[in-house]
Amino acid sequence: MLQRTLNKRYKLLRKIGTGGMADVYLAEDLLLDRQVAIKIMHPQLAADPTFVERFKREARAVANLQHQNIVNVFDWGADEEIYYLVMEYLKGQNLKDFLNSRAPLTPDTVVDIASKICDALTEAHDHEIVHRDIKPQNIILTENGELKVTDFGIARAVSATMTRTGSILGTAHYISPEQALGRKVDVTSDIYSLGVLMYEMLTGDLPFRGDNPINIAMKHINEDPLPPSRLRDDIPPGLERVIMKALNKDPAYRYPSAAEMKEALRRSLTMEIPPGTETMVIPTYRQDQEETAAIPTSARPATIPSWLGWSLLFVALLALAGLGIWTALALTRVEYVDVPTVTGLSVPEAQQKLERVGLDLKIVDQKPNHTVPAGHIIDQDPLAGARARKGDAVNVTISLGVETTKIPTLIGLTIDEAKEELRKAELQLGSVSHAPSSSVAAGKIMRQSVDPGITVSKRSPIDVVVSQGVPKIIVPNLVGLKFEDAVAILKQYGLKYGREDRVDDGAPAGEIISQSSDPGTEVEKGTIVTLVVSLGPESVQVPNEVGREATTAEKELQRRGLKANFISDPSLPDQKDRVIRQDPEPGTTVAKGSTVTLYIGDGTIQEQPPPEETQPPPEETQPPGQTEPPSEEPQPAP
């Protein structure tokens, strides 16, 4: 796996962690030149179609979570049969490693860590995402003192696969009772898991331990945890009540939200104990001695009447009879004890456990069993939790183990061929899933759940993955990128490109405005994705309007999608209404809708009123006493 590059973008450098669902690698993002953490789902999960569909949905949802206490998810994808998440790379350690060296923590530290986890859970729950796997391994403490919760939503994608295989989802020490029972979970399931984590931080121990995950899960369902104050005497009572409420078996009695739990934590270190809830010491009472009256003595003994003597004798006989009955009851009193769980234990381990409570062990039957090793107990009577008399025997049934066989090679076979091979080995065909592969032909088995040559019990189911042929590629989102960047990404994904240019008023030239295949679409390698590239706004050439009449020039500009702006130039009055010069110059390329300034001879064009009719000038009248001056021109002779 190392040195592999996923989708020609994420180069795996080294493994930095592993878990029940995935392996984590430090990787280099070759496109953005940064280090990231890649979480690669385990092959048995990636082979399940239900997981694949849920993984896609949950990855999209988790990518929308943006919070200071949640690890950022940058990207997700598939490369052949590998499904992965791309997350921010954080330097630090997980809370489990921190607890291994520092637990138990101070109450202040526990409240601080739990409050930040509550903040992360509140953000996720507001987006209708339940974590389902809160545990210290999923809490990251960075070098700069930040706390980050990881793996949101991934447990939901895994839940269907784990349920079908009978596995317990999440780490058994931290699962809620409803998870252990396979019931529907909600936000209160995360509250319970956080309560377990707080218990561990505060005491350095877990509320429930057991020999195997099933045993631990049953304790989550049936047993009450020991109060933390029984393990540590300096725990604030308010903080203990917060933890015990979070650990309630019934979700209805836990905190209904992480926000309310955080508020309770805020008050827990200074909270006073309500009256009547303090631990009371039950007083010990004893019967006071009866006072004995002194009987005065006389010189002679008093005479006792005969009837009084007989009465005293009768009372004495009753007292002796009562004493005998009390003694008999005391001698025959039976002591009862709680029967412990011995299923799953070896016979010596079970004997020691029963002897510690005063019970014996009796083997009543032996049966073959496909899950319990030989010599271990598969059934007990009475059941765990029942009351039994001290000295009684617990009847047990012992496993004889299973018949075994070796796994045949199924890779490269068809389903029918695999069924025949499994029949010969006395095995069964389990679930059949499908996945793409560039190396195994379609219809052939590319992976099996148990490697060839491994010894297993007979009649065990063997799951297989059948090749679908050439893998599909998820088309990335390229809209808004520069054309050159989009082409580089398509090449990394193994896709080809086409180009179509289009005028667009809303996008600058060279930017992708649409693509032929929608983002998220699954296509085959080598598929052509046509990129529609913006040419920017539509452009036109400015015509030559010099010498034209103003109205004609304006109409020509409007026809070409341009606007005219007229400015008068009185220096050439003889060029009335004609364009003397223009700006921009003729032949210049401009955006459609631009304005061209036209300079004309006598100013801005205005609408002229119609010409008025001319009237002869009125005759001038001379004032009285004045005569017209003589004409200077010579008059003709009469």
C-alpha positions as CSV (number, residue, x, y, z in Angstrom):
1,M,0.0,0.0,0.0
2,L,2.9,2.4,0.8
3,Q,4.2,4.6,-2.1
4,R,0.8,4.1,-3.8
5,T,-0.8,7.3,-5.2
6,L,-4.6,7.4,-4.9
7,N,-6.3,8.9,-8.0
8,K,-2.9,10.3,-9.0
9,R,-3.2,12.9,-6.3
10,Y,-2.7,11.5,-2.8
11,K,0.7,9.9,-2.3
12,L,0.8,7.6,0.7
13,L,3.9,8.1,2.8
14,R,3.6,5.9,5.9
15,K,1.0,4.3,8.2
16,I,0.3,6.3,11.3
17,G,-2.6,4.4,12.8
18,T,-5.0,1.5,12.6
19,G,-8.5,0.7,14.0
20,G,-11.5,-1.5,13.7
21,M,-12.8,0.2,10.6
22,A,-9.8,1.7,8.8
23,D,-6.0,2.2,8.5
24,V,-4.7,5.8,8.6
25,Y,-1.8,7.0,6.5
26,L,0.2,10.2,6.3
27,A,0.0,11.3,2.7
28,E,1.0,14.2,0.4
29,D,-1.6,16.1,-1.6
30,L,0.3,16.5,-4.9
31,L,-2.2,19.0,-6.3
32,L,-2.3,21.4,-3.3
33,D,1.2,20.6,-2.0
34,R,0.3,19.8,1.6
35,Q,0.3,16.9,4.0
36,V,-3.0,15.2,4.8
37,A,-4.2,12.2,6.7
38,I,-5.8,9.5,4.6
39,K,-8.3,7.0,6.3
40,I,-8.6,3.9,4.1
41,M,-11.5,1.6,4.9
42,H,-10.8,-2.0,5.5
43,P,-11.3,-4.3,2.5
44,Q,-14.1,-6.3,4.0
45,L,-16.1,-3.1,4.4
46,A,-15.3,-1.7,1.0
47,A,-16.5,-5.0,-0.5
48,D,-20.0,-4.5,0.9
49,P,-22.4,-2.6,-1.4
50,T,-24.5,-1.3,1.5
51,F,-21.4,0.1,3.1
52,V,-20.3,1.8,-0.2
53,E,-23.6,3.6,-0.5
54,R,-23.7,4.7,3.1
55,F,-20.1,5.7,3.0
56,K,-20.8,8.1,0.1
57,R,-23.8,9.6,1.9
58,E,-22.1,10.0,5.2
59,A,-18.8,11.4,3.7
60,R,-20.8,14.1,2.0
61,A,-22.6,15.0,5.2
62,V,-19.4,15.0,7.4
63,A,-17.6,17.2,4.9
64,N,-20.1,19.9,5.8
65,L,-19.1,19.9,9.5
66,Q,-17.0,22.9,10.3
67,H,-16.0,23.2,14.0
68,Q,-12.9,23.9,16.0
69,N,-13.3,20.6,17.9
70,I,-13.9,18.4,14.8
71,V,-11.3,17.1,12.5
72,N,-11.9,18.7,9.0
73,V,-12.7,16.3,6.1
74,F,-11.3,17.8,2.9
75,D,-12.2,15.1,0.3
76,W,-13.3,11.5,-0.2
77,G,-13.2,9.1,-3.1
78,A,-12.6,5.7,-4.5
79,D,-9.6,4.2,-6.3
80,E,-10.4,0.8,-7.7
81,E,-11.6,-1.2,-4.6
82,I,-10.2,1.4,-2.1
83,Y,-12.5,3.9,-0.4
84,Y,-10.9,6.7,1.5
85,L,-11.4,9.9,3.4
86,V,-8.9,12.9,3.2
87,M,-8.6,14.7,6.5
88,E,-6.5,17.4,8.0
89,Y,-3.2,16.0,9.4
90,L,-2.8,16.8,13.1
91,K,0.4,16.4,15.1
92,G,-0.2,15.1,18.7
93,Q,-1.6,12.0,20.4
94,N,-4.9,10.4,20.9
95,L,-6.6,10.6,24.3
96,K,-6.1,6.8,24.9
97,D,-2.3,7.2,24.8
98,F,-2.6,10.2,27.0
99,L,-4.6,8.3,29.6
100,N,-2.2,5.4,29.6
101,S,0.5,7.6,31.0
102,R,-1.5,10.3,32.9
103,A,-4.8,8.8,34.2
104,P,-6.5,9.4,36.5
105,L,-7.0,13.1,35.6
106,T,-8.0,15.9,37.9
107,P,-11.7,16.8,38.0
108,D,-10.9,20.2,36.3
109,T,-9.2,18.5,33.4
110,V,-12.0,16.0,33.0
111,V,-14.6,18.7,32.8
112,D,-12.5,20.7,30.3
113,I,-12.0,17.8,28.0
114,A,-15.6,16.6,28.3
115,S,-17.0,20.1,27.6
116,K,-15.0,20.4,24.4
117,I,-16.3,17.0,23.3
118,C,-19.8,18.2,24.1
119,D,-19.2,21.2,21.8
120,A,-18.2,18.8,18.9
121,L,-21.2,16.6,19.6
122,T,-23.6,19.5,19.6
123,E,-22.4,20.6,16.2
124,A,-22.7,17.1,14.7
125,H,-26.1,16.5,16.4
126,D,-27.4,19.8,15.0
127,H,-26.6,18.4,11.5
128,E,-28.4,15.1,12.5
129,I,-25.1,13.2,12.6
130,V,-24.7,10.7,15.5
131,H,-21.1,9.7,16.1
132,R,-21.8,6.1,17.4
133,D,-18.2,5.4,18.4
134,I,-17.0,7.9,21.0
135,K,-13.9,6.5,22.6
136,P,-10.5,7.9,23.6
137,Q,-8.9,6.6,20.4
138,N,-11.1,9.0,18.4
139,I,-10.2,12.1,20.5
140,I,-7.0,13.9,19.2
141,L,-5.0,16.2,21.5
142,T,-2.8,18.4,19.3
143,E,0.6,19.8,20.1
144,N,-0.8,23.3,20.4
145,G,-3.4,22.2,23.0
146,E,-6.4,21.8,20.8
147,L,-8.9,18.9,21.1
148,K,-10.4,17.4,18.0
149,V,-13.0,14.6,17.6
150,T,-12.6,12.4,14.5
151,D,-14.6,9.7,12.7
152,F,-18.0,11.4,12.7
153,G,-20.6,9.5,10.7
154,I,-18.3,6.7,9.6
155,A,-19.7,4.3,12.2
156,R,-23.1,4.8,10.6
157,A,-21.8,3.8,7.3
158,V,-20.3,0.6,8.9
159,S,-23.3,-0.3,11.0
160,A,-25.2,-2.3,8.4
161,T,-22.2,-4.4,7.6
162,M,-21.3,-5.1,11.2
163,T,-24.9,-5.9,12.1
164,R,-25.2,-8.5,9.4
165,T,-22.0,-10.2,10.5
166,G,-23.1,-10.3,14.1
167,S,-20.2,-8.0,15.2
168,I,-20.5,-5.4,17.9
169,L,-20.2,-1.9,16.4
170,G,-17.6,0.3,18.1
171,T,-15.4,-0.7,21.0
172,A,-17.4,-2.8,23.5
173,H,-16.1,-0.9,26.5
174,Y,-17.8,2.3,25.3
175,I,-21.0,1.2,23.5
176,S,-24.4,2.1,24.8
177,P,-26.9,-0.6,25.9
178,E,-29.1,0.1,22.9
179,Q,-26.1,-0.3,20.6
180,A,-25.3,-3.7,22.2
181,L,-29.0,-4.7,21.7
182,G,-28.8,-3.7,18.0
183,R,-31.6,-1.1,18.5
184,K,-31.9,2.3,16.8
185,V,-29.7,4.9,18.4
186,D,-29.9,8.7,18.7
187,V,-27.9,11.5,20.3
188,T,-28.3,10.0,23.8
189,S,-26.1,7.1,22.7
190,D,-23.2,9.5,22.3
191,I,-24.0,10.9,25.7
192,Y,-23.7,7.4,27.2
193,S,-20.3,6.8,25.5
194,L,-19.0,10.1,26.8
195,G,-20.1,9.1,30.3
196,V,-18.0,6.0,30.0
197,L,-15.0,8.1,28.8
198,M,-15.4,10.5,31.7
199,Y,-15.6,7.6,34.1
200,E,-12.3,6.3,32.7
201,M,-10.6,9.7,32.8
202,L,-11.6,10.3,36.4
203,T,-10.9,6.9,37.9
204,G,-8.3,5.4,35.5
205,D,-10.5,2.4,35.1
206,L,-13.6,1.4,32.9
207,P,-17.0,0.9,34.4
208,F,-17.3,-2.6,32.9
209,R,-14.6,-5.1,32.1
210,G,-14.9,-8.7,30.8
211,D,-13.2,-11.6,29.1
212,N,-14.6,-10.9,25.7
213,P,-16.7,-8.2,23.9
214,I,-20.0,-10.1,24.3
215,N,-19.4,-10.3,28.1
216,I,-18.7,-6.6,28.3
217,A,-21.8,-5.8,26.2
218,M,-24.0,-7.8,28.5
219,K,-22.7,-5.8,31.5
220,H,-23.6,-2.6,29.7
221,I,-27.2,-4.0,29.3
222,N,-27.7,-5.6,32.7
223,E,-25.3,-4.2,35.4
224,D,-25.0,-0.9,37.1
225,P,-21.6,0.7,37.2
226,L,-19.8,1.2,40.6
227,P,-20.0,4.9,41.5
228,P,-16.7,6.6,40.8
229,S,-16.5,7.8,44.4
230,R,-16.0,4.2,45.5
231,L,-12.7,4.2,43.5
232,R,-11.6,7.7,44.3
233,D,-12.6,9.7,47.4
234,D,-11.9,13.3,46.1
235,I,-14.5,13.3,43.3
236,P,-16.9,16.3,43.5
237,P,-20.4,14.9,44.1
238,G,-21.9,17.1,41.4
239,L,-19.4,15.7,38.8
240,E,-20.2,12.1,39.9
241,R,-24.0,12.8,39.4
242,V,-23.3,14.0,35.8
243,I,-21.4,10.8,35.0
244,M,-24.0,8.5,36.5
245,K,-26.9,10.3,34.7
246,A,-25.1,9.9,31.4
247,L,-24.6,6.2,32.2
248,N,-28.3,5.5,32.8
249,K,-29.5,2.4,31.0
250,D,-32.7,4.1,29.8
251,P,-31.9,6.8,27.1
252,A,-34.9,8.8,28.3
253,Y,-33.2,9.5,31.7
254,R,-29.9,10.7,30.2
255,Y,-29.2,14.2,29.2
256,P,-31.3,14.9,26.1
257,S,-28.5,16.9,24.4
258,A,-24.8,17.4,24.6
259,A,-25.4,21.1,25.2
260,E,-27.4,20.3,28.4
261,M,-24.7,18.0,29.5
262,K,-22.1,20.7,29.0
263,E,-24.1,23.1,31.2
264,A,-24.3,20.4,33.9
265,L,-20.6,20.0,33.7
266,R,-20.1,23.7,34.1
267,R,-21.9,23.6,37.4
268,S,-20.6,20.2,38.6
269,L,-17.4,21.4,40.3
270,T,-19.2,23.9,42.5
271,M,-22.6,22.3,42.8
272,E,-23.9,21.8,46.3
273,I,-25.5,18.5,47.3
274,P,-29.3,18.9,47.5
275,P,-30.7,18.2,51.0
276,G,-31.5,14.6,51.7
277,T,-29.1,13.2,49.1
278,E,-26.0,13.0,51.3
279,T,-24.8,9.5,52.2
280,M,-26.3,8.6,55.5
281,V,-24.7,6.3,58.1
282,I,-27.4,4.0,59.5
283,P,-27.2,4.3,63.3
284,T,-26.7,1.1,65.3
285,Y,-29.3,0.6,68.0
286,R,-29.0,-1.7,71.1
287,Q,-31.7,-2.5,73.6
288,D,-31.0,-0.7,76.9
289,Q,-30.8,-2.9,80.0
290,E,-33.9,-2.9,82.0
291,E,-33.5,-1.3,85.4
292,T,-33.8,-3.8,88.2
293,A,-35.6,-2.6,91.3
294,A,-34.0,-3.4,94.5
295,I,-36.1,-5.7,96.6
296,P,-36.0,-4.7,100.2
297,T,-34.9,-7.4,102.6
298,S,-36.7,-8.2,105.8
299,A,-35.8,-10.2,108.8
300,R,-37.7,-13.1,107.5
301,P,-38.3,-14.5,104.1
302,A,-41.6,-13.5,102.4
303,T,-44.1,-16.2,102.0
304,I,-44.9,-16.9,98.3
305,P,-48.5,-17.9,97.5
306,S,-48.9,-21.2,95.8
307,W,-50.8,-19.8,92.8
308,L,-47.9,-17.4,92.1
309,G,-45.4,-20.3,92.1
310,W,-47.3,-22.2,89.5
311,S,-47.5,-19.0,87.3
312,L,-43.8,-18.5,87.5
313,L,-43.2,-22.1,86.5
314,F,-45.5,-21.7,83.5
315,V,-43.6,-18.5,82.3
316,A,-40.3,-20.3,82.7
317,L,-41.4,-23.2,80.6
318,L,-42.6,-20.8,77.8
319,A,-39.2,-19.0,77.9
320,L,-37.4,-22.3,77.5
321,A,-39.6,-23.3,74.6
322,G,-39.0,-20.0,72.9
323,L,-35.3,-20.3,73.4
324,G,-35.4,-23.8,71.7
325,I,-37.3,-22.5,68.7
326,W,-34.9,-19.6,68.3
327,T,-31.9,-21.9,68.5
328,A,-33.4,-24.3,65.9
329,L,-34.1,-21.4,63.5
330,A,-30.6,-20.1,63.9
331,L,-29.1,-23.5,63.2
332,T,-31.3,-24.0,60.1
333,R,-31.0,-20.5,58.6
334,V,-30.0,-20.6,54.9
335,E,-27.5,-18.1,53.4
336,Y,-28.1,-17.1,49.7
337,V,-25.6,-15.7,47.2
338,D,-25.7,-14.2,43.7
339,V,-24.7,-16.6,41.0
340,P,-21.8,-15.2,38.9
341,T,-21.3,-15.5,35.1
342,V,-19.2,-18.5,34.2
343,T,-20.2,-18.9,30.5
344,G,-17.2,-18.5,28.2
345,L,-14.7,-19.5,31.0
346,S,-12.6,-22.6,31.2
347,V,-13.5,-25.2,33.8
348,P,-10.7,-24.2,36.2
349,E,-11.5,-20.5,35.9
350,A,-15.2,-21.2,36.5
351,Q,-14.4,-23.4,39.6
352,Q,-12.3,-20.6,41.2
353,K,-15.0,-18.0,40.5
354,L,-17.8,-20.1,42.0
355,E,-15.7,-21.1,45.1
356,R,-15.1,-17.5,45.9
357,V,-18.9,-17.1,46.5
358,G,-19.4,-20.5,48.1
359,L,-20.8,-22.4,45.2
360,D,-19.7,-25.7,43.5
361,L,-19.4,-26.6,39.8
362,K,-21.1,-29.7,38.3
363,I,-20.5,-30.7,34.6
364,V,-23.8,-32.1,33.4
365,D,-23.3,-32.2,29.6
366,Q,-20.8,-31.8,26.7
367,K,-21.7,-30.6,23.2
368,P,-19.9,-29.5,20.1
369,N,-19.9,-25.8,19.5
370,H,-18.7,-23.6,16.6
371,T,-17.9,-20.5,18.6
372,V,-16.7,-21.5,22.1
373,P,-13.3,-23.3,22.4
374,A,-13.1,-26.8,23.7
375,G,-13.1,-27.1,27.5
376,H,-15.0,-23.8,27.9
377,I,-18.5,-23.4,29.3
378,I,-21.3,-22.8,26.9
379,D,-24.3,-22.9,29.3
380,Q,-25.0,-22.7,33.0
381,D,-28.0,-23.3,35.3
382,P,-28.9,-21.3,37.4
383,L,-28.2,-18.3,35.1
384,A,-26.0,-15.4,36.1
385,G,-27.7,-13.0,38.6
386,A,-30.0,-15.7,40.1
387,R,-30.0,-16.4,43.9
388,A,-28.7,-19.7,45.1
389,R,-28.0,-21.3,48.5
390,K,-24.5,-21.3,49.6
391,G,-23.0,-24.7,48.9
392,D,-25.3,-25.5,46.0
393,A,-23.8,-26.6,42.6
394,V,-24.1,-24.7,39.3
395,N,-24.7,-27.1,36.5
396,V,-22.7,-26.4,33.3
397,T,-22.4,-27.6,29.8
398,I,-18.9,-27.9,28.3
399,S,-17.9,-27.2,24.7
400,L,-16.3,-30.1,22.7
401,G,-15.0,-27.6,20.2
402,V,-15.5,-27.8,16.4
403,E,-14.5,-29.9,13.5
404,T,-12.1,-28.0,11.3
405,T,-11.2,-27.8,7.6
406,K,-8.9,-25.7,5.4
407,I,-10.0,-22.8,3.2
408,P,-9.6,-23.5,-0.5
409,T,-8.5,-20.9,-3.1
410,L,-11.5,-19.1,-4.6
411,I,-9.8,-16.1,-6.3
412,G,-10.2,-16.3,-10.1
413,L,-13.2,-18.7,-9.9
414,T,-16.8,-18.0,-10.9
415,I,-19.5,-18.2,-8.2
416,D,-20.6,-21.6,-9.4
417,E,-17.0,-22.9,-9.4
418,A,-16.5,-21.5,-5.9
419,K,-19.6,-23.2,-4.6
420,E,-18.3,-26.5,-5.7
421,E,-14.9,-26.0,-4.0
422,L,-16.6,-24.9,-0.8
423,R,-18.9,-28.0,-0.9
424,K,-15.9,-30.3,-1.1
425,A,-14.3,-28.5,1.9
426,E,-17.6,-28.7,3.9
427,L,-17.9,-24.9,3.9
428,Q,-20.7,-22.5,3.0
429,L,-20.8,-19.6,0.6
430,G,-21.4,-16.4,2.6
431,S,-22.3,-13.0,1.3
432,V,-21.4,-12.1,-2.3
433,S,-20.6,-8.5,-3.1
434,H,-19.2,-6.7,-6.1
435,A,-16.4,-4.2,-6.6
436,P,-14.6,-2.7,-9.6
437,S,-11.1,-4.1,-10.5
438,S,-8.7,-3.3,-13.3
439,S,-6.8,-6.6,-12.8
440,V,-9.5,-9.2,-12.4
441,A,-12.0,-10.0,-15.2
442,A,-15.6,-9.2,-14.6
443,G,-17.5,-12.1,-13.0
444,K,-14.4,-13.7,-11.4
445,I,-13.8,-13.7,-7.6
446,M,-11.2,-11.0,-6.7
447,R,-11.2,-11.4,-2.9
448,Q,-12.3,-13.9,-0.2
449,S,-12.9,-13.2,3.5
450,V,-10.5,-15.9,4.8
451,D,-7.1,-16.5,3.1
452,P,-6.5,-19.9,1.5
453,G,-4.9,-22.6,3.8
454,I,-6.4,-21.1,7.0
455,T,-8.0,-23.7,9.3
456,V,-11.6,-22.9,10.3
457,S,-14.6,-24.8,11.6
458,K,-16.7,-26.8,9.2
459,R,-19.8,-25.2,7.8
460,S,-18.3,-21.7,8.3
461,P,-19.5,-19.1,5.7
462,I,-16.9,-17.6,3.4
463,D,-17.7,-14.2,1.9
464,V,-16.4,-13.3,-1.5
465,V,-16.1,-10.2,-3.7
466,V,-16.8,-10.6,-7.4
467,S,-15.1,-8.2,-9.9
468,Q,-17.2,-5.7,-11.9
469,G,-14.4,-5.1,-14.3
470,V,-12.8,-1.7,-15.0
471,P,-13.4,0.6,-12.1
472,K,-15.6,3.7,-12.2
473,I,-14.2,7.2,-11.6
474,I,-16.0,9.9,-9.7
475,V,-16.1,13.1,-11.8
476,P,-14.7,16.1,-9.8
477,N,-16.3,19.5,-9.7
478,L,-14.4,21.8,-12.1
479,V,-16.8,24.8,-12.3
480,G,-15.1,28.0,-11.3
481,L,-11.6,26.8,-12.0
482,K,-9.2,28.1,-14.7
483,F,-9.2,26.0,-17.8
484,E,-5.6,24.9,-17.4
485,D,-6.2,23.8,-13.7
486,A,-9.3,21.8,-14.7
487,V,-7.4,20.0,-17.5
488,A,-4.6,19.0,-15.0
489,I,-7.2,17.6,-12.6
490,L,-8.9,15.6,-15.3
491,K,-5.6,14.1,-16.4
492,Q,-4.9,13.0,-12.8
493,Y,-8.2,11.3,-12.6
494,G,-7.5,9.4,-15.9
495,L,-10.2,11.4,-17.8
496,K,-10.0,13.2,-21.1
497,Y,-11.3,16.6,-21.9
498,G,-13.1,18.6,-24.7
499,R,-13.5,22.4,-24.9
500,E,-16.4,24.6,-25.9
501,D,-16.1,28.4,-25.7
502,R,-19.1,30.5,-24.8
503,V,-19.7,34.2,-24.2
504,D,-20.7,34.8,-20.6
505,D,-21.3,38.2,-18.9
506,G,-21.0,36.7,-15.4
507,A,-17.6,34.9,-15.7
508,P,-14.2,36.2,-16.6
509,A,-12.5,34.8,-19.7
510,G,-10.8,31.4,-19.3
511,E,-13.0,30.2,-16.4
512,I,-15.0,27.0,-16.5
513,I,-18.8,27.8,-16.4
514,S,-20.2,24.3,-16.8
515,Q,-19.1,20.7,-17.6
516,S,-20.8,17.9,-19.5
517,S,-20.6,15.3,-16.7
518,D,-22.0,16.5,-13.3
519,P,-19.7,16.3,-10.3
520,G,-20.0,13.0,-8.4
521,T,-21.1,11.1,-11.5
522,E,-19.4,7.7,-11.9
523,V,-17.8,7.2,-15.4
524,E,-15.3,4.9,-16.9
525,K,-11.6,5.7,-17.2
526,G,-10.9,7.7,-20.4
527,T,-14.3,9.3,-20.6
528,I,-14.3,12.7,-22.2
529,V,-15.6,15.6,-20.1
530,T,-16.4,18.6,-22.1
531,L,-15.5,21.9,-20.4
532,V,-17.5,25.0,-21.3
533,V,-15.0,27.9,-21.1
534,S,-16.1,31.6,-20.7
535,L,-15.0,34.1,-23.3
536,G,-16.1,36.9,-21.1
537,P,-18.7,39.4,-22.2
538,E,-19.5,39.7,-26.0
539,S,-17.2,42.1,-27.8
540,V,-17.7,44.2,-31.0
541,Q,-15.6,46.4,-33.2
542,V,-16.1,50.2,-33.2
543,P,-17.3,51.4,-36.6
544,N,-15.9,54.6,-38.3
545,E,-18.5,57.3,-37.8
546,V,-16.4,60.3,-38.7
547,G,-18.1,62.5,-41.3
548,R,-21.5,61.0,-40.7
549,E,-24.5,62.9,-39.5
550,A,-25.1,62.6,-35.8
551,T,-28.4,60.8,-36.1
552,T,-27.1,58.3,-38.6
553,A,-24.0,57.6,-36.5
554,E,-26.1,57.0,-33.4
555,K,-28.4,54.5,-35.2
556,E,-25.3,52.6,-36.5
557,L,-23.8,52.4,-33.1
558,Q,-27.1,51.2,-31.6
559,R,-27.4,48.5,-34.3
560,R,-24.0,47.1,-33.2
561,G,-25.0,47.2,-29.5
562,L,-23.1,50.3,-28.6
563,K,-24.2,53.6,-27.0
564,A,-23.5,57.2,-28.3
565,N,-22.4,60.2,-26.3
566,F,-22.4,63.5,-28.1
567,I,-20.0,66.4,-27.3
568,S,-20.0,69.7,-29.2
569,D,-16.9,71.2,-30.7
570,P,-17.5,74.9,-31.6
571,S,-14.2,75.1,-33.4
572,L,-15.8,73.8,-36.6
573,P,-19.2,75.5,-36.8
574,D,-19.4,74.7,-40.5
575,Q,-19.6,71.0,-39.6
576,K,-23.0,71.3,-38.0
577,D,-24.5,67.9,-36.9
578,R,-21.6,66.0,-38.4
579,V,-19.1,63.8,-36.5
580,I,-15.7,65.4,-36.5
581,R,-13.9,62.7,-34.5
582,Q,-14.7,59.8,-32.1
583,D,-13.3,57.9,-29.1
584,P,-12.5,54.9,-29.2
585,E,-10.9,55.0,-32.6
586,P,-12.5,53.0,-35.5
587,G,-11.6,49.3,-35.4
588,T,-11.1,49.1,-31.6
589,T,-12.6,46.0,-30.0
590,V,-14.8,46.8,-27.0
591,A,-17.4,45.0,-24.9
592,K,-20.9,45.0,-26.2
593,G,-22.9,47.8,-24.4
594,S,-19.8,50.2,-24.3
595,T,-20.2,53.9,-25.0
596,V,-18.6,55.7,-28.0
597,T,-18.0,59.5,-27.6
598,L,-18.8,61.4,-30.8
599,Y,-17.6,65.0,-31.3
600,I,-19.9,67.2,-33.5
601,G,-19.7,70.7,-35.0
602,D,-22.2,72.8,-33.1
603,G,-22.8,71.0,-29.8
604,T,-25.1,68.4,-28.5
605,I,-27.8,67.3,-30.8
606,Q,-31.1,68.7,-29.6
607,E,-34.6,68.4,-31.0
608,Q,-35.3,71.6,-33.1
609,P,-38.7,73.2,-33.0
610,P,-40.5,73.6,-36.4
611,P,-39.6,76.8,-38.3
612,E,-42.0,79.7,-37.7
613,E,-43.7,81.5,-40.6
614,T,-41.8,84.8,-41.6
615,Q,-43.8,88.1,-41.3
616,P,-42.8,91.4,-43.0
617,P,-41.3,93.9,-40.5
618,P,-43.7,96.5,-39.3
619,E,-43.4,100.0,-40.8
620,E,-41.5,102.4,-38.6
621,T,-43.5,105.5,-37.6
622,Q,-41.7,108.8,-37.0
623,P,-42.3,110.9,-34.0
624,P,-44.1,114.1,-34.7
625,G,-41.9,117.0,-35.8
626,Q,-39.2,114.7,-37.3
627,T,-38.5,114.1,-41.0
628,E,-36.5,111.3,-42.5
629,P,-32.9,112.3,-43.1
630,P,-32.0,113.0,-46.7
631,S,-30.6,110.1,-48.6
632,E,-26.9,110.2,-49.4
633,E,-27.5,108.6,-52.7
634,P,-28.1,111.0,-55.7
635,Q,-31.6,111.2,-56.8
636,P,-32.4,110.8,-60.5
637,A,-33.4,114.0,-62.4
638,P,-37.1,114.6,-62.8
